[in-house]
Amino acid sequence: MPPTDEITEDEEMFEDEYSQPPFEPFKDLCKRRFLWYYETYKNTMAEAETKCPVGSRFQRMQFEFTGNTMDGHFNYTELTKRLDAIKNAIMKETDSWAEMGRKAIKNETRIAVNLQRQYEQIVEDLKNKRHFTIDISLDEGNPLVWMLTYFGRPMTHLDGGIFRIKIALSPNFPDEQPRVIVQTPLFHHRISKDGILCYFPKKLEDMKAHVEAIVEALEDESPPYDPRATVNPECSKLFWGSAEDKKKYNRMLRRSVQRSIE
């Protein structure tokens, strides 16, 4: 029988399998951490640049000698541009999930059905518990884009505030975790200047646990110190500073809460 160039069904299946990039869970973790600590990275570079201006050469160490040196010069300006490029790429990826969500609805994929069901269960649970501090909806019915409106609880620093929060989900959830953006400007030690919320869900695959962790991160006024949560250096310095610093933090927080309803 003469050879044929046709690909069998089994060959096509294995070709598709091996053409997919391997799953690397730490990539998603690195991306989320990068968004959390982006401002800290930039602040560190700005401080270092005052000591090592662009073009200043690396200082040779005592253990370096001919044939074993690392010559070069500092260029923190260029490094800052690279940071910005990385951040923009991550945010572009985050925005692309919305289009993937629309395709998932059309194709009735498992992730679309799963997240739609989780959304309906959470909404029903909130109604049954008469939980009036949270309102959740899907952006234009998209199960990969959740919109959460949080109403500040009475007798707290968030009292009277109204905050809009976007939860962007990946079609690879829960392998890739949600990226949460507080769209209403809020001076808060768990929210970066770009609005990225730092929170820690107890169950990575359960969206109810994510919603609960988001609310907990916003409401907790006396959390234990956790260096992982230093996502807003200015806020954290005041929040964990002296008694006067803490008062200043609370004043600035209340001002931003007031602005949320103006």
PELIN-V639916 format. One record per pair of residues at least 6 apart in sequence whose C-alpha atoms are under 6 Angstrom apart, sorted by the first residue. I is the first residue (numbers start at 1). J is the second residue. D is the distance in Angstrom with one decimal. If there is no record, write none. Layout:
[[I | J | D] [I | J | D]]
This chain:
[[28 | 176 | 5.8] [36 | 231 | 5.1] [37 | 231 | 5.4] [49 | 76 | 6.0] [54 | 74 | 5.5] [54 | 75 | 4.6] [55 | 73 | 5.4] [55 | 74 | 5.6] [56 | 73 | 5.4] [56 | 74 | 5.6] [57 | 72 | 5.8] [57 | 73 | 3.9] [58 | 72 | 5.6] [58 | 73 | 5.3] [97 | 170 | 5.7] [101 | 142 | 5.8] [101 | 144 | 5.2] [104 | 112 | 5.6] [105 | 112 | 5.8] [112 | 143 | 5.9] [115 | 143 | 5.8] [116 | 143 | 5.5] [133 | 150 | 5.7] [133 | 151 | 4.7] [134 | 149 | 5.7] [134 | 150 | 4.8] [135 | 148 | 5.7] [135 | 149 | 5.1] [136 | 147 | 5.7] [136 | 148 | 4.6] [137 | 146 | 5.9] [137 | 147 | 5.3] [138 | 145 | 6.0] [138 | 146 | 4.7] [138 | 147 | 5.9] [139 | 145 | 5.6] [139 | 146 | 5.9] [144 | 169 | 4.7] [145 | 167 | 5.8] [145 | 168 | 4.9] [146 | 166 | 6.0] [146 | 167 | 5.0] [147 | 165 | 5.8] [147 | 166 | 4.8] [148 | 164 | 6.0] [148 | 165 | 5.0] [149 | 163 | 5.6] [149 | 164 | 4.6] [150 | 162 | 5.8] [150 | 163 | 5.1] [151 | 161 | 5.8] [151 | 162 | 4.8] [152 | 158 | 4.5] [152 | 159 | 4.4] [152 | 160 | 5.3] [152 | 161 | 5.0] [153 | 159 | 5.0] [161 | 257 | 5.0] [161 | 260 | 5.8] [162 | 260 | 5.9] [163 | 184 | 5.4] [164 | 183 | 5.6] [164 | 184 | 5.5] [165 | 181 | 5.8] [165 | 182 | 4.4] [165 | 183 | 5.5] [166 | 180 | 5.8] [166 | 181 | 5.2] [167 | 179 | 6.0] [167 | 180 | 4.6] [168 | 178 | 5.5] [168 | 179 | 5.3] [169 | 178 | 4.7] [174 | 205 | 5.1] [180 | 196 | 6.0] [180 | 197 | 5.6] [181 | 195 | 5.2] [181 | 196 | 4.7] [181 | 197 | 5.9] [182 | 195 | 4.8] [186 | 256 | 5.4] [187 | 253 | 5.1] [189 | 232 | 5.7] [189 | 235 | 4.8] [189 | 236 | 5.3] [190 | 197 | 5.9] [190 | 198 | 5.4] [191 | 197 | 4.6] [192 | 231 | 5.2] [192 | 232 | 4.7] [199 | 214 | 6.0] [199 | 217 | 5.8] [201 | 209 | 5.6] [201 | 210 | 5.1] [201 | 213 | 5.1] [203 | 209 | 5.8] [238 | 245 | 4.6] [238 | 246 | 5.5] [238 | 249 | 5.5] [239 | 246 | 5.0] [239 | 249 | 5.9]]
